[in-house]
Amino acid sequence: MNPDIFTPRDTARPSFPGAVLAIIQKDLTAEFRSRELFSAMLVFSLLVIIIFNFALELDITVRKSVAAGVLWTTFAFAGTLGLNRSMAVEKDRGCMDGLLLAPVDRSAIFFGKAISNLVFMLIVEAIVLPVYALLYNEMRILQPGFLGVILLGSIGYIAVGTMLATMSVQTRMREILLPILLFPIAVPVLLAAVKVSGGLIAGAEWPEILTPLNILIVYDVVFVSIAYMVFDAVVEE
Amino acid sequence: MQSKPIALTVLDIVSVIVLGISTYLALVFAPTEAVMGDVQRVFYFHIGTAWTGLLGFIIASIAGIAYLVSKDMKWDRFGVAAVEVSTVFFFLTIVLGSIWARPAWNTWWTWDPRLTTAAITELIYVAYFMLRQGLDDPEKRARFGAVYTLLGGPSAILTFLVIRLFRSIHPVLTNAAEKAQETMGMTGNMKVAFFFALFAFTVIFIDLIWHRVRLGSLQEKVEQLKLNASS
Protein backbone atom coordinates (compact mmCIF):
# COMPACT_ATOMS: atom_id res chain seq x y z
CA MET A 1 0.00 0.00 0.00
CA ASN A 2 1.23 3.44 -0.84
CA PRO A 3 2.01 5.49 2.27
CA ASP A 4 1.91 8.71 0.26
CA ILE A 5 -1.86 8.62 0.03
CA PHE A 6 -2.31 10.72 3.15
CA THR A 7 0.34 13.32 2.43
CA PRO A 8 -1.35 16.47 1.18
CA ARG A 9 1.21 17.15 -1.50
CA ASP A 10 -1.34 18.48 -3.93
CA THR A 11 -4.95 19.47 -3.52
CA ALA A 12 -6.15 17.52 -6.54
CA ARG A 13 -8.81 14.85 -6.06
CA PRO A 14 -7.28 11.49 -5.23
CA SER A 15 -7.55 8.92 -7.95
CA PHE A 16 -10.28 6.30 -7.70
CA PRO A 17 -7.96 3.42 -6.75
CA GLY A 18 -6.13 5.77 -4.39
CA ALA A 19 -9.36 6.61 -2.58
CA VAL A 20 -10.38 2.96 -2.38
CA LEU A 21 -6.97 2.02 -1.00
CA ALA A 22 -7.10 4.84 1.54
CA ILE A 23 -10.41 3.59 2.93
CA ILE A 24 -9.17 0.01 3.06
CA GLN A 25 -6.02 1.16 4.82
CA LYS A 26 -8.07 3.15 7.33
CA ASP A 27 -10.28 0.16 8.14
CA LEU A 28 -7.39 -2.27 8.37
CA THR A 29 -5.35 0.05 10.58
CA ALA A 30 -8.28 0.64 12.91
CA GLU A 31 -8.99 -3.06 13.03
CA PHE A 32 -5.36 -3.98 13.53
CA ARG A 33 -5.21 -1.71 16.57
CA SER A 34 -8.40 -2.84 18.25
CA ARG A 35 -8.87 -6.38 16.82
CA GLU A 36 -12.48 -6.15 18.10
CA LEU A 37 -14.25 -7.14 14.95
CA PHE A 38 -11.87 -9.84 13.91
CA SER A 39 -11.72 -11.62 17.26
CA ALA A 40 -15.50 -11.43 17.62
CA MET A 41 -16.06 -12.92 14.16
CA LEU A 42 -13.49 -15.66 14.69
CA VAL A 43 -14.66 -16.77 18.12
CA PHE A 44 -18.27 -16.62 16.95
CA SER A 45 -17.48 -18.80 13.91
CA LEU A 46 -15.77 -21.43 16.01
CA LEU A 47 -18.67 -21.43 18.48
CA VAL A 48 -21.18 -21.89 15.66
CA ILE A 49 -19.22 -24.87 14.33
CA ILE A 50 -19.08 -26.40 17.81
CA ILE A 51 -22.83 -25.87 18.25
CA PHE A 52 -23.45 -27.50 14.88
CA ASN A 53 -21.33 -30.40 16.02
CA PHE A 54 -23.70 -31.49 18.73
CA ALA A 55 -26.87 -30.08 17.17
CA LEU A 56 -26.40 -32.24 14.07
CA GLU A 57 -24.35 -34.99 15.70
CA LEU A 58 -21.76 -34.75 12.98
CA ASP A 59 -20.65 -38.35 12.69
CA ILE A 60 -18.58 -39.51 9.77
CA THR A 61 -21.50 -40.16 7.39
CA VAL A 62 -23.53 -37.03 8.13
CA ARG A 63 -20.42 -34.88 8.02
CA LYS A 64 -19.69 -35.36 4.36
CA SER A 65 -23.15 -34.29 3.23
CA VAL A 66 -23.55 -31.28 5.52
CA ALA A 67 -20.00 -29.86 5.65
CA ALA A 68 -20.67 -27.27 2.93
CA GLY A 69 -23.91 -26.16 4.56
CA VAL A 70 -22.34 -25.91 8.02
CA LEU A 71 -19.41 -23.86 6.72
CA TRP A 72 -21.55 -21.46 4.69
CA THR A 73 -24.03 -20.95 7.52
CA THR A 74 -21.12 -20.15 9.81
CA PHE A 75 -19.60 -17.68 7.37
CA ALA A 76 -22.95 -16.03 6.70
CA PHE A 77 -23.60 -15.50 10.42
CA ALA A 78 -20.07 -14.30 11.12
CA GLY A 79 -20.37 -12.06 8.05
CA THR A 80 -23.42 -10.22 9.39
CA LEU A 81 -21.56 -9.66 12.64
CA GLY A 82 -18.68 -8.04 10.79
CA LEU A 83 -20.85 -6.03 8.40
CA ASN A 84 -22.97 -4.61 11.21
CA ARG A 85 -19.95 -3.63 13.22
CA SER A 86 -18.07 -2.09 10.32
CA MET A 87 -21.02 0.18 9.43
CA ALA A 88 -22.11 0.92 13.00
CA VAL A 89 -18.64 2.28 13.76
CA GLU A 90 -18.89 4.67 10.83
CA LYS A 91 -22.37 5.78 11.83
CA ASP A 92 -21.88 6.15 15.59
CA ARG A 93 -18.91 8.44 15.57
CA GLY A 94 -20.08 10.44 12.60
CA CYS A 95 -17.28 9.01 10.47
CA MET A 96 -19.68 8.35 7.62
CA ASP A 97 -20.31 12.08 7.27
CA GLY A 98 -16.57 12.62 7.18
CA LEU A 99 -16.17 10.03 4.49
CA LEU A 100 -19.00 11.54 2.48
CA LEU A 101 -17.42 14.99 2.70
CA ALA A 102 -14.19 13.68 1.20
CA PRO A 103 -13.83 14.81 -2.41
CA VAL A 104 -13.98 11.30 -3.83
CA ASP A 105 -16.48 9.36 -5.82
CA ARG A 106 -19.16 7.76 -3.61
CA SER A 107 -18.59 4.39 -5.24
CA ALA A 108 -14.97 4.56 -4.06
CA ILE A 109 -16.36 4.60 -0.52
CA PHE A 110 -18.48 1.58 -1.34
CA PHE A 111 -15.59 -0.38 -2.81
CA GLY A 112 -13.30 0.63 0.04
CA LYS A 113 -15.77 -0.54 2.68
CA ALA A 114 -16.72 -3.65 0.74
CA ILE A 115 -13.13 -4.73 0.13
CA SER A 116 -12.13 -4.22 3.76
CA ASN A 117 -15.21 -6.21 4.85
CA LEU A 118 -14.20 -8.88 2.38
CA VAL A 119 -10.67 -8.97 3.76
CA PHE A 120 -12.00 -9.51 7.31
CA MET A 121 -14.29 -12.27 6.12
CA LEU A 122 -11.50 -13.95 4.15
CA ILE A 123 -9.14 -13.82 7.14
CA VAL A 124 -11.78 -15.46 9.32
CA GLU A 125 -12.40 -18.08 6.63
CA ALA A 126 -8.67 -18.68 6.25
CA ILE A 127 -8.54 -19.63 9.93
CA VAL A 128 -11.86 -21.46 10.22
CA LEU A 129 -11.34 -23.71 7.19
CA PRO A 130 -8.08 -25.34 8.34
CA VAL A 131 -9.49 -25.68 11.85
CA TYR A 132 -12.58 -27.38 10.46
CA ALA A 133 -10.42 -29.57 8.25
CA LEU A 134 -8.35 -30.60 11.26
CA LEU A 135 -11.23 -31.14 13.66
CA TYR A 136 -13.29 -33.19 11.22
CA ASN A 137 -10.47 -34.67 9.18
CA GLU A 138 -11.97 -33.29 5.96
CA MET A 139 -8.97 -32.29 3.87
CA ARG A 140 -10.98 -31.85 0.69
CA ILE A 141 -12.15 -28.43 1.84
CA LEU A 142 -8.59 -27.18 1.39
CA GLN A 143 -8.37 -27.94 -2.34
CA PRO A 144 -7.89 -24.88 -4.60
CA GLY A 145 -11.30 -25.24 -6.28
CA PHE A 146 -13.05 -25.16 -2.93
CA LEU A 147 -11.15 -22.06 -1.85
CA GLY A 148 -12.10 -20.41 -5.14
CA VAL A 149 -15.77 -21.06 -4.43
CA ILE A 150 -15.35 -19.63 -0.93
CA LEU A 151 -13.88 -16.48 -2.50
CA LEU A 152 -16.66 -16.17 -5.11
CA GLY A 153 -19.39 -16.71 -2.54
CA SER A 154 -17.84 -14.22 -0.14
CA ILE A 155 -17.61 -11.55 -2.86
CA GLY A 156 -21.32 -11.72 -3.68
CA TYR A 157 -22.32 -11.93 -0.03
CA ILE A 158 -20.17 -8.99 1.03
CA ALA A 159 -21.16 -6.79 -1.94
CA VAL A 160 -24.85 -6.98 -1.16
CA GLY A 161 -24.16 -7.10 2.59
CA THR A 162 -22.17 -3.86 2.62
CA MET A 163 -25.02 -2.15 0.79
CA LEU A 164 -27.71 -3.46 3.12
CA ALA A 165 -25.66 -2.80 6.25
CA THR A 166 -25.34 0.83 5.17
CA MET A 167 -29.12 0.91 4.91
CA SER A 168 -29.91 -0.98 8.11
CA VAL A 169 -27.72 1.18 10.39
CA GLN A 170 -29.85 4.14 9.35
CA THR A 171 -33.13 2.54 10.40
CA ARG A 172 -34.74 2.45 13.82
CA MET A 173 -34.12 -1.28 14.23
CA ARG A 174 -30.45 -0.98 13.30
CA GLU A 175 -28.46 -4.19 13.79
CA ILE A 176 -31.50 -6.43 14.10
CA LEU A 177 -32.63 -5.59 10.61
CA LEU A 178 -29.49 -6.57 8.69
CA PRO A 179 -29.90 -10.38 8.75
CA ILE A 180 -33.59 -10.02 7.91
CA LEU A 181 -32.76 -7.88 4.89
CA LEU A 182 -29.62 -9.72 3.87
CA PHE A 183 -30.38 -13.43 4.13
CA PRO A 184 -33.31 -13.63 1.71
CA ILE A 185 -31.51 -11.44 -0.84
CA ALA A 186 -28.25 -13.34 -0.52
CA VAL A 187 -29.90 -16.75 -0.83
CA PRO A 188 -29.12 -17.21 -4.55
CA VAL A 189 -25.44 -16.71 -3.76
CA LEU A 190 -25.47 -18.93 -0.66
CA LEU A 191 -27.57 -21.60 -2.38
CA ALA A 192 -25.24 -21.76 -5.36
CA ALA A 193 -22.13 -21.64 -3.18
CA VAL A 194 -23.39 -24.50 -1.00
CA LYS A 195 -24.24 -26.56 -4.08
CA VAL A 196 -20.82 -26.07 -5.66
CA SER A 197 -18.81 -26.61 -2.49
CA GLY A 198 -20.96 -29.59 -1.50
CA GLY A 199 -20.35 -31.05 -4.95
CA LEU A 200 -16.61 -30.54 -4.60
CA ILE A 201 -16.53 -32.29 -1.22
CA ALA A 202 -18.54 -35.20 -2.59
CA GLY A 203 -16.18 -35.39 -5.55
CA ALA A 204 -18.88 -34.63 -8.11
CA GLU A 205 -18.23 -34.45 -11.85
CA TRP A 206 -17.57 -31.09 -13.47
CA PRO A 207 -20.87 -30.80 -15.44
CA GLU A 208 -22.82 -31.40 -12.24
CA ILE A 209 -21.49 -28.30 -10.50
CA LEU A 210 -21.36 -26.12 -13.60
CA THR A 211 -24.93 -24.78 -13.31
CA PRO A 212 -24.67 -23.58 -9.70
CA LEU A 213 -21.19 -22.25 -10.44
CA ASN A 214 -22.60 -20.17 -13.30
CA ILE A 215 -25.39 -18.89 -11.07
CA LEU A 216 -22.82 -17.96 -8.44
CA ILE A 217 -20.73 -15.98 -10.92
CA VAL A 218 -23.77 -14.30 -12.49
CA TYR A 219 -25.06 -13.24 -9.07
CA ASP A 220 -21.63 -11.92 -8.09
CA VAL A 221 -21.61 -9.72 -11.17
CA VAL A 222 -25.26 -8.66 -10.70
CA PHE A 223 -24.89 -7.82 -7.02
CA VAL A 224 -21.60 -5.99 -7.37
CA SER A 225 -22.92 -3.88 -10.24
CA ILE A 226 -26.28 -3.09 -8.58
CA ALA A 227 -24.49 -2.16 -5.36
CA TYR A 228 -22.05 0.00 -7.31
CA MET A 229 -24.85 1.79 -9.13
CA VAL A 230 -27.18 2.48 -6.22
CA PHE A 231 -24.76 3.07 -3.35
CA ASP A 232 -25.13 6.81 -3.93
CA ALA A 233 -28.82 6.58 -3.13
CA VAL A 234 -28.12 4.77 0.14
CA VAL A 235 -25.69 7.27 1.64
CA GLU A 236 -26.99 10.65 0.53
CA GLU A 237 -28.52 12.75 3.30
CA MET B 1 -61.27 15.83 -1.92
CA GLN B 2 -61.26 14.12 -5.26
CA SER B 3 -63.93 11.49 -5.62
CA LYS B 4 -63.31 8.00 -6.93
CA PRO B 5 -62.70 8.07 -10.69
CA ILE B 6 -65.44 6.46 -12.78
CA ALA B 7 -62.91 4.35 -14.67
CA LEU B 8 -61.86 2.79 -11.37
CA THR B 9 -65.46 1.97 -10.47
CA VAL B 10 -65.89 0.36 -13.87
CA LEU B 11 -62.69 -1.63 -13.36
CA ASP B 12 -63.98 -2.79 -9.94
CA ILE B 13 -67.12 -4.16 -11.54
CA VAL B 14 -65.15 -5.75 -14.40
CA SER B 15 -62.82 -7.39 -11.86
CA VAL B 16 -65.69 -8.99 -9.99
CA ILE B 17 -67.23 -10.22 -13.26
CA VAL B 18 -64.02 -11.73 -14.64
CA LEU B 19 -63.31 -13.37 -11.30
CA GLY B 20 -66.76 -14.95 -11.45
CA ILE B 21 -66.27 -16.13 -15.04
CA SER B 22 -62.81 -17.44 -14.27
CA THR B 23 -64.12 -19.38 -11.28
CA TYR B 24 -66.83 -20.89 -13.47
CA LEU B 25 -64.31 -21.81 -16.18
CA ALA B 26 -61.92 -23.36 -13.68
CA LEU B 27 -64.48 -25.28 -11.64
CA VAL B 28 -67.11 -26.27 -14.20
CA PHE B 29 -66.11 -25.59 -17.78
CA ALA B 30 -62.62 -27.14 -17.80
CA PRO B 31 -62.59 -30.94 -18.02
CA THR B 32 -61.40 -32.94 -15.04
CA GLU B 33 -57.75 -33.86 -15.34
CA ALA B 34 -57.32 -37.58 -16.03
CA VAL B 35 -54.63 -38.44 -13.48
CA MET B 36 -54.90 -35.83 -10.75
CA GLY B 37 -58.65 -35.39 -10.74
CA ASP B 38 -60.52 -32.36 -9.48
CA VAL B 39 -57.65 -30.99 -7.41
CA GLN B 40 -55.93 -29.97 -10.64
CA ARG B 41 -58.55 -27.19 -10.94
CA VAL B 42 -56.67 -25.23 -8.30
CA PHE B 43 -53.91 -24.86 -10.88
CA TYR B 44 -55.76 -22.15 -12.86
CA PHE B 45 -55.78 -19.75 -9.92
CA HIS B 46 -52.33 -20.89 -8.85
CA ILE B 47 -50.91 -19.75 -12.18
CA GLY B 48 -53.00 -16.58 -12.15
CA THR B 49 -51.73 -15.44 -8.77
CA ALA B 50 -48.15 -16.60 -9.46
CA TRP B 51 -47.99 -14.64 -12.68
CA THR B 52 -49.35 -11.44 -11.17
CA GLY B 53 -47.21 -11.89 -8.05
CA LEU B 54 -43.95 -12.14 -9.96
CA LEU B 55 -45.08 -9.42 -12.37
CA GLY B 56 -45.66 -7.09 -9.44
CA PHE B 57 -42.20 -7.73 -8.00
CA ILE B 58 -40.61 -6.93 -11.34
CA ILE B 59 -42.83 -3.84 -11.76
CA ALA B 60 -41.70 -2.74 -8.29
CA SER B 61 -38.06 -3.03 -9.40
CA ILE B 62 -38.80 -0.88 -12.43
CA ALA B 63 -40.67 1.63 -10.26
CA GLY B 64 -37.62 1.60 -7.98
CA ILE B 65 -35.34 2.57 -10.85
CA ALA B 66 -37.82 5.23 -11.94
CA TYR B 67 -37.88 6.65 -8.42
CA LEU B 68 -34.09 6.72 -8.08
CA VAL B 69 -33.81 8.53 -11.40
CA SER B 70 -36.68 11.00 -11.03
CA LYS B 71 -37.04 11.30 -7.21
CA ASP B 72 -40.76 11.61 -7.81
CA MET B 73 -42.85 10.25 -4.89
CA LYS B 74 -45.50 8.93 -7.25
CA TRP B 75 -43.10 6.12 -8.26
CA ASP B 76 -42.67 5.21 -4.62
CA ARG B 77 -46.44 4.96 -4.15
CA PHE B 78 -46.60 2.81 -7.26
CA GLY B 79 -43.78 0.57 -6.05
CA VAL B 80 -45.35 0.04 -2.62
CA ALA B 81 -48.69 -0.71 -4.24
CA ALA B 82 -47.14 -3.32 -6.53
CA VAL B 83 -45.22 -4.99 -3.70
CA GLU B 84 -48.21 -5.03 -1.35
CA VAL B 85 -50.60 -6.58 -3.85
CA SER B 86 -47.94 -9.00 -5.11
CA THR B 87 -47.00 -10.16 -1.63
CA VAL B 88 -50.61 -11.15 -1.01
CA PHE B 89 -50.97 -12.79 -4.43
CA PHE B 90 -47.72 -14.64 -4.08
CA PHE B 91 -48.74 -15.91 -0.66
CA LEU B 92 -51.96 -17.18 -2.24
CA THR B 93 -49.86 -18.92 -4.90
CA ILE B 94 -47.94 -20.80 -2.23
CA VAL B 95 -51.12 -21.74 -0.35
CA LEU B 96 -52.87 -22.90 -3.53
CA GLY B 97 -49.75 -24.82 -4.54
CA SER B 98 -49.79 -26.57 -1.17
CA ILE B 99 -53.41 -27.56 -1.64
CA TRP B 100 -52.45 -29.14 -4.96
CA ALA B 101 -49.25 -30.69 -3.61
CA ARG B 102 -51.00 -32.57 -0.78
CA PRO B 103 -52.71 -35.10 -3.10
CA ALA B 104 -50.21 -34.84 -5.98
CA TRP B 105 -46.94 -35.12 -4.07
CA ASN B 106 -48.46 -36.50 -0.85
CA THR B 107 -47.07 -33.60 1.19
CA TRP B 108 -48.06 -29.99 1.84
CA TRP B 109 -44.52 -28.78 1.45
CA THR B 110 -41.23 -30.08 0.17
CA TRP B 111 -37.84 -28.42 -0.05
CA ASP B 112 -37.79 -28.43 -3.79
CA PRO B 113 -35.75 -25.60 -5.41
CA ARG B 114 -38.89 -24.02 -6.85
CA LEU B 115 -40.73 -24.00 -3.54
CA THR B 116 -37.69 -22.84 -1.63
CA THR B 117 -37.02 -19.90 -3.92
CA ALA B 118 -40.71 -18.99 -3.88
CA ALA B 119 -40.73 -18.92 -0.08
CA ILE B 120 -37.59 -16.80 -0.06
CA THR B 121 -39.03 -14.35 -2.57
CA GLU B 122 -42.02 -13.95 -0.28
CA LEU B 123 -39.68 -13.33 2.68
CA ILE B 124 -37.75 -10.67 0.75
CA TYR B 125 -40.90 -8.62 0.45
CA VAL B 126 -41.86 -9.19 4.08
CA ALA B 127 -38.41 -7.79 4.92
CA TYR B 128 -39.18 -4.90 2.57
CA PHE B 129 -42.11 -3.84 4.77
CA MET B 130 -39.96 -4.15 7.89
CA LEU B 131 -37.34 -1.94 6.30
CA ARG B 132 -39.92 0.70 5.44
CA GLN B 133 -41.38 0.55 8.90
CA GLY B 134 -37.99 1.29 10.44
CA LEU B 135 -37.63 4.59 8.61
CA ASP B 136 -39.47 7.76 9.57
CA ASP B 137 -38.36 10.12 6.85
CA PRO B 138 -40.66 9.50 3.84
CA GLU B 139 -37.97 10.50 1.36
CA LYS B 140 -35.44 8.07 2.84
CA ARG B 141 -38.10 5.39 3.07
CA ALA B 142 -38.79 5.76 -0.62
CA ARG B 143 -35.09 5.72 -1.50
CA PHE B 144 -34.24 2.63 0.55
CA GLY B 145 -37.42 0.89 -0.58
CA ALA B 146 -36.45 1.49 -4.20
CA VAL B 147 -32.96 0.09 -3.64
CA TYR B 148 -34.34 -2.97 -1.88
CA THR B 149 -36.85 -3.79 -4.62
CA LEU B 150 -34.00 -3.48 -7.11
CA LEU B 151 -32.04 -6.11 -5.20
CA GLY B 152 -35.15 -8.27 -4.84
CA GLY B 153 -35.95 -8.27 -8.57
CA PRO B 154 -33.20 -10.75 -9.53
CA SER B 155 -34.50 -13.15 -6.89
CA ALA B 156 -37.99 -13.02 -8.37
CA ILE B 157 -36.50 -13.78 -11.78
CA LEU B 158 -34.52 -16.69 -10.33
CA THR B 159 -37.75 -18.09 -8.89
CA PHE B 160 -39.19 -18.21 -12.37
CA LEU B 161 -36.08 -19.74 -13.94
CA VAL B 162 -35.13 -22.17 -11.22
CA ILE B 163 -37.09 -25.17 -12.49
CA ARG B 164 -35.15 -24.92 -15.71
CA LEU B 165 -31.78 -24.54 -14.02
CA PHE B 166 -32.00 -27.07 -11.22
CA ARG B 167 -33.64 -30.44 -11.19
CA SER B 168 -37.08 -29.84 -9.72
CA ILE B 169 -40.25 -31.85 -9.28
CA HIS B 170 -42.42 -28.82 -9.98
CA PRO B 171 -44.24 -29.17 -13.33
CA VAL B 172 -43.01 -27.08 -16.25
CA LEU B 173 -45.64 -25.37 -18.32
CA THR B 174 -44.10 -23.08 -20.90
CA ASN B 175 -41.35 -23.74 -23.47
CA ALA B 176 -41.24 -26.99 -25.39
CA ALA B 177 -44.38 -28.22 -23.67
CA GLU B 178 -44.64 -31.19 -26.02
CA LYS B 179 -41.13 -32.41 -25.34
CA ALA B 180 -41.05 -32.17 -21.56
CA GLN B 181 -42.35 -35.34 -20.00
CA GLU B 182 -43.72 -33.84 -16.83
CA THR B 183 -45.67 -31.09 -18.56
CA MET B 184 -49.36 -30.71 -17.97
CA GLY B 185 -50.81 -31.55 -21.34
CA MET B 186 -53.83 -29.28 -21.67
CA THR B 187 -56.86 -29.82 -23.83
CA GLY B 188 -58.63 -26.96 -25.61
CA ASN B 189 -61.09 -26.20 -22.82
CA MET B 190 -58.33 -26.28 -20.26
CA LYS B 191 -56.40 -23.76 -22.28
CA VAL B 192 -59.44 -21.47 -22.35
CA ALA B 193 -59.74 -21.64 -18.56
CA PHE B 194 -55.98 -21.19 -18.19
CA PHE B 195 -55.64 -18.12 -20.36
CA PHE B 196 -58.81 -16.59 -18.96
CA ALA B 197 -57.46 -17.04 -15.43
CA LEU B 198 -54.27 -15.23 -16.45
CA PHE B 199 -56.36 -12.41 -17.93
CA ALA B 200 -58.75 -12.24 -14.95
CA PHE B 201 -55.96 -12.01 -12.39
CA THR B 202 -54.18 -9.38 -14.42
CA VAL B 203 -57.34 -7.25 -14.39
CA ILE B 204 -57.82 -7.77 -10.65
CA PHE B 205 -54.15 -6.99 -10.09
CA ILE B 206 -54.38 -3.68 -11.98
CA ASP B 207 -57.57 -2.79 -10.10
CA LEU B 208 -55.99 -3.44 -6.69
CA ILE B 209 -52.81 -1.54 -7.54
CA TRP B 210 -54.87 1.41 -8.70
CA HIS B 211 -56.76 1.38 -5.40
CA ARG B 212 -53.52 1.18 -3.43
CA VAL B 213 -51.87 4.02 -5.35
CA ARG B 214 -54.95 6.14 -4.78
CA LEU B 215 -54.92 5.28 -1.07
CA GLY B 216 -51.24 6.24 -0.94
CA SER B 217 -51.84 9.68 -2.42
CA LEU B 218 -54.83 10.27 -0.14
CA GLN B 219 -52.67 9.32 2.85
CA GLU B 220 -50.08 11.80 1.78
CA LYS B 221 -52.71 14.48 1.40
CA VAL B 222 -53.97 13.80 4.94
CA GLU B 223 -50.41 14.09 6.29
CA GLN B 224 -50.04 17.39 4.51
CA LEU B 225 -53.34 18.73 5.86
CA LYS B 226 -52.41 17.66 9.37
CA LEU B 227 -49.10 19.49 9.07
CA ASN B 228 -50.88 22.59 7.81
CA ALA B 229 -53.45 22.46 10.60
CA SER B 230 -50.86 22.08 13.35
CA SER B 231 -48.62 24.88 12.11
Interface residues (C-beta under 8 A of the other chain):
Chain A: V160 M163 L164 M167 S168 Q170 T171 R172 M173 L177 I180 L181 P184 I185 V187 P188 L191 T211 P212 I215 Y219 V222 F223 I226 V230 A233 V234 E236
Chain B: L68 T116 T117 I120 T121 L123 I124 A127 M130 L131 G134 L135 D136 K140 R143 F144 A146 V147 Y148 L150 L151 G152 P154 S155 L158 L165 F166
